[in-house]
Amino acid sequence: MIDRELKTRLAMKSIINIVMEIGFSFLLFATIIIIVLYLITSGYDFKLAMKRLTRRNVPIGLIVDVFMIASALILLIINALHLHGGLIQLIMALLVTSILPGHALLNICGMTRYFTRLENIVLSYIMSYVFTGIITLALLPISAEVRTLIILSIFITLGLTSVFRHRECQAAYVSKSFSKSIDSLALIVAIAFYIVCFYFMYPDFALLPGPDIARHYAWSVVLWRTPELYLAFDYLLSHLHESAFIAISNASTPLIQTALVMLNVMMPLAFYAMAKSYLENVDARLPSIATIFYSTFSGFAWIYLAKLIILDKVDVSELRLISTVVNDQTYNGAAYLAQPFLWYVPLSMSFTIFIVQLMLLRKLNIDKKIFMTLFSLLTIASYMTHIAEAVIFAFFISFYAFFSKNKKVRLDDALDASIIGFIFLDSFYIMLQYLACKSLNFTVNLTLLLSTAVLIFIRVYRCFNIQAKLSGLLSKLAIKPLIKSILYIVTFVYILGLVTWIGGVPSFHTQDVVEIGYIPWFIYPVFLGIAGILMLASFHYLFEDIKARGWLILFIAFILFSLVFGKALSFININFFFTRYWESRLTSFFFLSSSVIAPYGIVKVAESVKRHQNKIKSGLAIIILISVIVIYGLQSSFMVMGYWSIAASSPTRRPSQEEQAAINFLNNIFQHDKYAYTITFTRRSYDILTFASPPYELELDWMQVVLTAENPEIPLLSLKARNLSHAYLYVHGRDYEVLNEHCQGWVCRHLIPMLPITYRNNEVTIYNISSVSFPQKSSTTVLVIPFDKSVDSMEGYLYAYDILSLGGFSYTVAYDLDPKALSHRTVVLSFDPPSNNTLGTGFYGDYLDYAETGGHLIVLNTNGYGYFAERMLVRNNLTIKAYKISGKLQSLILPVELVVPAFSPKTEGIEVIASYVSQHGYSAYAVREKVGLGEIIYVNLYPIITIIEHIREKAKFYNLLGKSLQPVEVQLEPFRYTHPPITATFKEVKISGKINVTATSLLFPTRVDFMNLKVIDNSSRTLLINNVTRLQLFDYDNVSIISSNLTLSQGRGFYSNLKFKDCITITFDSRFASAILETEDNNIILLQSIKAIVIETPDQINLYVREPFITAQGSAYFKELYSSGAIYHKIMCCGQDLKINGVITLKTYLSDIYSWASSFDASGTFERDPPILAYNELSSLPQAAYWSLPLVPMFIIVVFLIEKRDRNKRADIQTNNQL
């Protein structure tokens, strides 16, 4: 207790120190940014002068190439000799994989002359990234160690080639990197802000379980280690690059993540280069201001926290409110920024590529072939890094090209290059899908085809003269007043939304909209922050400035596109199908465009102030204006930084030392046991396991299904996930609470007590689950288990699953009441039936007849000695202490000595094929009896089962069970993996309407209570039987059940439990059935040639049906429905309840507490609970109406004054022109 209080105090002290440091950093940066913005806005500049070192210019490009050659050579030696270079190795690996090769490529291809030095730095970064990814992809078939050496050798060769290129001709650059020299100061401030953020967050942030960086790191490791198991093709190029860097650097995870995130400093450089391409033609001050805005500003989330503090609703020390209340009301604005720079993920690189593509649109001087090559390469790289940015850019450029005739950007060349890029991507992913046998998700296929089609359509459209006609039509319309009116309306709505949000919208909660990515109208101002307000101000000035509008029209169009496209996505996602794209994803692009446009308004305001005020007053007014802008724009950025810094510094958020030791153990295991994977039970453990980089983690939603399963079928199938070799079960102390909740499940009550422990410390236990096979729906071998649990109350038959699954055999499972169980070539009876014939008339005879007709019957006496023991064995009233099991060809050493009754064959016709062996005698382990054309093999497992049940160290026998049939020398079909056809999972479904169920097997419970039963024979005669207590069907092929209501839940493996009410009709296809009935007065009736059975009872009718196929027209209500594939895009259910009115088709594969459907389709209307969009935007209208009352008159007055000023200005201009 004292230690806990001490840790809490130390944690609070650490948090207070962080808050104070961040507060000081905020004041420092706010001051610096205010000064820099004031200097830039006021038109100040300075000149940079460098003394000449020699008569000739220093060959910087040559020095860079030599440095790359030297670095790659050193890394080659370090990796070849398995040395550890520490931080130097990390830095050199980062430069060699991410910066230097691109510079050499640009030089070799002669592209440097088209770009400034700054642009060349940015392009070097992107080209290095692409080049490293491509050569890694090409070398994936080679072993990992050799791959590293070859990659480094390629870097050396590339550097040498670039050196020779320098000797042939000296690299030339476009001279001017900056619009003004003072812009370098703005870039320094932006980069310094990034570095400060990284300083507060890293390296501790890299150890936080849950963030995307851990997931991408794990996928990169898997791609490098076992490329055949890699499945994250949405991020292929990113993971190729990261995997090469991880392998070459050979550093720890925190250092790798810290190094990678430093690459994000390229983002402000790229943004400045892009902004300069457009803005310097309007005003040379704009690019640097825009860069500061984009790099450091964020939204208005901080206002809500300030509101809580001012209203005394929260104490400042209650820092958890940042992650709860504030995020709940700000759309996670306290945890995430619009700019993806706080962590290095595929989105970071893809967004940087997107910015560079915008820059390239302005490069009119580049040779067309070079432009096409470079632009198409960037399109391919963007898509293979993070699909969304490439698709959004393709749709935007198509949208813009549809209307625009702007000659200031290379629209036609960009369209052509994008088409080439997407055609290449189409070809690549088709080859990957069909030649490499890699399945791609719906998103990849849809986005590729749709983007290619849209781009081609727009390119063809621009070849005709439709645009000119459209422009002529628009020019005839008086749209200028309309646009101005729309601008005023948008401005008012924007301000109203911000005020409404600040005032409070009680009905809004982020969790109600975040799943679908929907953004309410009043959240847009919160996202955009001060940049959004300045953007609206800039629009007013741009309305009158045709020249500036011409340069910024691309970004104005992008804002319009982001809004329209985002709302269209939400509409489609909510009303039609899930596109896997969200409106919220467009906010990053919205913020980028706002940051480009916003500075224009500041510059214009500053100029206006200077014209109307003296120098001192104007300077003071500009400083106050800039100070307000900076304080309002910067606070949320520091709040987000503080949030993650505090989270990263909290020891409770990071893995403990014990957990880290367990992760290191698994990491080492996966280096050798490459096809193993992991299982755990809680989200915390699941996220921590990501640091071990397993090739696969069983999803927690799936694990919920596995844990609750009372029968082995579903868990065993899950333990063979993706046909990987076997699983490691990771159990932390906190996970036992979950296990206790599901103690009745097969995993808890049977599997875990049997598992061997491979690692254990004070907190974590890691179990080794051996490779298993799972029951399949069809096989030549069937495991027969008792339907009536009283036959084997100790559930010994569960060990029969272990024997067949651990043995790697192919088998299916059937109940002993199912007559079709005896249609298989081999029958494994999991119990020795009691000799008192409690299982029904003819039970023993059926199995004997099966053997006589050529069947192979194997009896495993997991429940003790019964009918077949009496038939085949004789006991000598002695016991032996067996230490091994000996067969003719194979023997098994027992982990402990067993006390075994001494058994011998009962007759001479029965052969002993394996024996328990002791120092003093033998006892029959397995005997064989030839019966007719077949045989019966009896395996005496009961002594093993008995000791397993009574000892604590059950794991000693775990692997033995899988080998227990080896001495018997039975020939069972080996297991061959087939991917389970699972499309949906649900806990229960209730259906009403017109229902038809078809199946191959139908079982009634051992005890029924049917008041009225009508039997219709093949002559259509009806026999009425009352008070039926037992009913068993046989001699039929397929069965159909017709009813008006149905509930499916709590099945038994392949047999779904169907519950009907009132009345059902059972019919038989192609062949008439037979039945045995027993009535309440113990009369047994045998019926044959049955055409149909009608059951009427006021009570519920329970049936167990094997893999039923259900068709229904009416309504269905699913509880906890999980869907995948095409049906998911229709219904978007992942654990929610769903009501369907329409047509439903459903076929179950396995059923337990949850049921798995092998096919599922539905049409009609869908009603999800909770709904896809739980928030009703109309609920914010009362608050909006309330705040509009004071805002409307105020806004009208402002508009009137602005219009009056503009009229006076126009009148003055006309007067001056006349004079």
BAMINU-655349 format. One record per residue (C-alpha): x, y negated, z negated. Coordinates in steps of 0.1 Angstrom, whole numbers, plus 5000, padded with zeros to 4 digits. Layout:
! BAMINU-655349
XYZ...
This chain:
! BAMINU-655349
500050005000502949774991504749855024501649785043501149445027504849365033504549455069501449235072503248945057506248985079503949015110502148695100505448515094506648635129503348505145503648175127507248135140506048215176503247965174505547695162508147775190505447775216504047455202507447285204507847425240504547285249505446935237508846955254507447065287504446835286506946545281509246655309506446715333504846375326508146205333508846405364505346345378505545975370508845945388507546135418504245955419505945615416508145695446511445725428514145945444517846015440520546135463522646435459526346405469528846685469532546645473534146835501536247115490537947165523537847015557535347275569532047365553532147655528530947975545528248045519526548315541529848505544530448485507526948625500527648915524530948995508529348985474526649225485529249465499531249455467528149495445526849785465530349955464530649915427527150055422528050345445531050435424529050395392526250625404528550875420530550915388527450895366528850605347526750345328527349985339524949825314523649475321526149425350524749725368521249595362521949255377523849395406521049645413518549365413520449155437521349435460517849565463515849245461517848945474521049005493520049255521517349015534519948745538522048985559519049085580518148725588521648655598521948965620518648895637519548525642516548395623518348165598518447875622514747845622514447785585515847565558518147705531515247715507513047905531515948145539516148225502512448305500512548515532515748685520513748805490510848935510513049095537515149265510512049405494510749535527514149675538514749855505511250005507511650125543514950295538513650455506510650585525512850725552515050905526512351055504512851405518516451395505517251485469517151195445520951185436521951185473519250935481520750685458524150715473522850685509520850375501523850205486525950315516523350155539523549835520527349835524526949895562524349615564526749375547529649465570527449415600526349075588530048985581530949065617527948855628529348565608532648595626530848585660528748275652528348065621524848065605522947745611519947615590517247355594518947075575516246955551514947185523513246915504510946625514512646415488515746495467513746445435511646745446514546965434513746835399510146955403511347295413513647315383510847225360508547495376511247765374512147665338508547705329508548055343511748145325510348015292507248225297509448525303511548445273508548455249507048765264509948995274511349245268508749325241505949295266507349585286506549815257502949715254500750015262498049935288499349655311499649735348503449715348503650035329501350215353503350085384506650185367505350535361504150575397507450445410509350705389506950985402507450865438511250885434511251215414508551415432507251235464504851515471502851435439502651065446499050945453499050565447499250475485497550145479500850025465503250235485505849975495505949815461506650155444509250245471511149925462510749955425511750325425515050245443515749965418515050195388517250465402520150235411520050025379519750325355518550095328515950115300512250035308512249695289515349575307514049695341510749515336512549195324514749195354511849255378509748975364512548735370511848785407508648595403510648275402510548305439506848225438507247845431510047835458507647995483504847765473506947455477508247565511504647625522503247305507506147105523505147245557501747085554501946795530505146605538503446485570500746325548502946195520506446305510505546305473502746565476504746895480506546855446503446745428501447035442504247275432504147155396500347185396500347535409503247655388502347525354498647435353495647665346492047645336490047495308489847805285491747605258488747375255486647655240489247735214489547365205485747355203485647645178488447475157486747135157483347285147485147475119483847805133487247965131490547935112493647875133495248175117492648405131494548465163492448765173489748525184491848445214491248805226487648825216485448515213487448285236487948555263484348645260483248295269485948205294486048505317489248625301490748275306492748305274494548615286495048575323496148305347495148245383498848275393500148635391503648555377503648665341504349025351505949185382503249395399502349455436500049155435502948925427504849025458501849045480500748695470504248565477504048715511500648555516502148215508504948265532502448365559500748025554504147865558504948045590501647915606503447575607506647705623505947585658509647585667510247965663510548175694507348365700508848715699510648645666507448485652505348785663507849035649508248855616504548785611503449135619506049275596504849055568501249165575502349535572504349465541501449285524498949555531501349835520502049645488498649535477495749575501493649275490495948995501496449135536492749185541491748845527494348675549493048865580489448765573490448405565492548365596489648505616487148275599489347975605490048065641486348105648485847725643489247565646491147435676493847305653497147285673499247215642499247585633499947895653496548055651496648255683500148395676499048475641496048655653498048855678500748945652498049045627496449275652499749435659500349475622496949635616497249865646500549985632498850035598496050225614498550465630500650495599497850585576496250825601499651005603499951005566496451145562496551415588500151505593501351465557498051595544497551305520494051205512493250825513490550655495487550485509489050135505492050205527490050355556487350085555489749785552491949905580489249955605487149655596490149415595491349545629487949505644487349155631490749035643490349175678486849025681488048675671491048705695488748795724486248525713488948255715489748355751486348225762485247865761482747905734484647695709484647395731480847415735480547455697482747155691480746945716477547045700478846945665480146615678476746515689475246575655475446305628477146535603479346285586476546145563475446505557478946615547479246315523475946405507477046765503480346645487478446435462476146725454479046965450480846715427477746675405477147055403480847105395480746845366477346985354478747335353481747225333479547025308477047315306479847555298481347325272477947275256477447645255475647925275474648175248473448425273476848455290479348715280482348815301481649185297478349145315479949035347483549145347482849505360481549375393483849075393480848835396481548465387478748245374478547905389479647725357482747945354484447805385485247475369486747675339488947875363490247575383490747345354492046995360493247095395489547145405488546795393491446635411490546835442487146685442488646345438490946415468487946515489486546165485489746005498490146275525486646185538488045845549491545965559491346145592495146205595495446355560492346565566493846705597496846835578494746975549491847115568493247465566493047455528489647295528488547585550490147825526488247695497484947725516485948075528486848185492483548065479481448215507483348535510483448585473479648545469479148765499481149035482479249005450475949025469477049345488478449505456475249445436472649515463474149765487477349945480480649885461483349755484486049775458486649405462485549145437484548785439486948725409489848825431489248515453489948275424493748305429493348175465490847915453493347785428496147785453494147575478493047335450496647285439497647195475494746935478494646795443497846585444496446365472493846225448496546135422498745955448495745755461494645655426498245555418498445345449495045185441496245095406499444945419497544725443495244585416497444565386500844415378503944645375503744695338500044755336500044975367502945175353501245215319497945315336499745575358501545725328498245755308496545915338499346165343499546235306495946325304496246545335499246725322497846785287494546915301496247125327499047275306497347385275495647705288498947815303500647795269497647955253497948255276501648265271501148255233498448525235500848775252503848665232502048735199500649065213504149175224505749085191503149275171504649605159501149755158500649695195503949865206504750235202506250325169509750475167508150815162506050765193508950635213510950945203508151165216507950975248511751005253511351385248508651405275510751185298513651425296511251715301509751565333513251535348513351915349509752025346508651805374505251955381503951935346501451675334499951535302496751545283495651345253492451225237492450855229493050545250495950435229497750765233496850775270498450435276501550525256501950845276502350625307505850535295506850905300506050875337504151205341503051285376499451295364497451215333494051375328491651085328489951005295486551015310487251365322488751445288485551355272483851625293486651875284486551815247482851855244482652175264481752475243482652725270486052775287485152725323485352345325488452315303490352585322489552415355490852085340494052255328494952325364494451965375495751905411497352245411500152125389502152375370500952325335500152055309501651915277499151815251500051495233498351465199499051165176497751145140495050905151493751155177492551405151489551185144488351245179489151615176487151645144484151495163484351775188485352065166482652285182484252255216486452525231489552315231489352245194488052575180490052805203492752655225494652425202495152685174496652915200499152665215502852675208504352355196507252225217507851905198506851755164507651455142505851275115503351125138503251315171502751675180503251795216501852135226502852335256499952465276501052745299500052765335496552895339494052995365490452895362487153085370486153035406482653055420483453365440486153625437486654005440487054015402484253925378484653875340481453985324480653815291477753875266474753655271473553735235476253595212475253845185476954115204480253945197479653695168483453635164483653525201486453775208485353755245487153415247490453605246489453775278489453435295492953385281494153715294492953655330493853285331497253305316497853615337497253405368494453615382491553505404488253575388484653455384482453475354478953635350476753725322475954085313472254015320473053915356472554235378474654075405477754095383478154455395478454355431482154275427485054505435486454485400484454425368486254315336483854375307485054135280483554345252482854705243479054715242477554855209476655225211473155155197471955035231470854685219471554535253468554675271467454975290469955125314472854895304475455175301474055365330474355055353478155035345478655415349476755405382478955115393482155315386480755625403480055435435483655315438483855025414486754945391485654885356488054745330486854725294488554485270487354565235487754215221484854275197485854615184485054975192481755055208480155275235483255315257485555375228483355665217483255795253486955775260488955785226489255985195490655845163492956055141492255865109495955755109497555415115500855315130502954995127503454915164506254685175505754705213503354805240504855055265503655135299505055345327506855055343506654765319506754705282505854425259507654345226505054235200505853915181504854085148504254445139500654545142498754795121496955005148494655295144495955605160493955675191494255955217492256055248488956225240489156465269491756595293490356395322491256075304494855955310496955735287498555465309500055245281500555295244501255105212504755225200506055245165509155405150507055715141504355755167502055625194498555505198496655465230496655105243495055175276493455485291491955555325489055785334488155875369484455845374483155955408484755735434485855475409487455445375487155305340490155155323489755095286492254845270492454855232493054485225491154475192494254515170495854215187492654005184492254095148495753975138495353655159492153585140493853625106497253475109498153105109500853125136498453225164500753065190503053375187500553565207499653295232502053395260501553765251497853745261498853645297501053955299498754205282497654365314501154415328501754755311498254865323499354805359495954695371495854545406493754225403493553955430496053675423494853325418494853085448494152725440491152565457490252205450487052205429484252025448483251785421481351465431479551385400479451445362476451395340475251485305471651535313469151475341465351465339463551495372459851465379457951485412458151755439461051975428462552285445465452485430467252755449469952985435471453335438470953435402468253365376468353475340465753445312466753415276466753745257463553635240460753455258457153365249455053345280451253335273450253395309452353545336451053605371452953855393452153845431453354155450454154205487450554265494449553925478447854105450448053925416448654095383448053895352450153985321449753815288452153755259455453845276458453845253461153975276461653935313464554045335464754025373466854235397467054365433466754015449468953805471467953445466465453285443463452965446461752775417458952515423457952275396456851925389459351845361462851965352465551885327469152005332471552005303473752215281474552495305476852795302479652785327478352875362474852905347472852575344470252555318466952445335464152345312460652325327457252245312453752375318454052575350456652705374456452925405459353165413459653305448462153535464463653495498464253775524463854055499461254135473462354155437461954395408461454315371461354465337458854305313458254365277455054245259454454145224453054495216456454645227455054775260457754795287456654745323458654805355457454605385458654635420458054455454457454125437456853835460456353565434455953495397453853215382454553125346452152915326452852825290452452515269455952555256459152475273460452735298464252785297466052945326469653005333470352965370473753015387474852715407471352585414470752365444468052115435466051895459463451655445461251385457460251155429462251015400465351125382466950985351470651065346472351025313476050925313476550975350480050965365480250955402482950965429483350945466480650805489477950835462479950615439479850325464476050365464475250385428478450255410477950475380480950545357479450665324476150465326472650595328470850585361467250605372466550695408463250675426463350845459464951165472467651355453469751655463472051805436474052125433475752205401479152375400479652415363477552325333478152275296477451975274478251785306477551925340479651905372477951865405479651995436477251795459475151495450473251255472470351015466468350765485465750515474465950265446468550275418468250125384471450145363471450105325473249885317472749725351475649655375475249285367473949245332473948875333471148675348472448345362469048185359469348205322471847915323469347685339467747555307471147445294471947295328468647105329469246975294472746835303471546705337469246455320472046225309474346315337472046235366471645865359475345835351476246005383473845805404475345485390478945605399477845705434476245365439479345175427481545395450479345335480479144965473482944945471483345135503480844905521482744605509485944755520484544835555483144475557486544335548488244545574485744435601486244065591490044105593489744265627487543985640490043725628
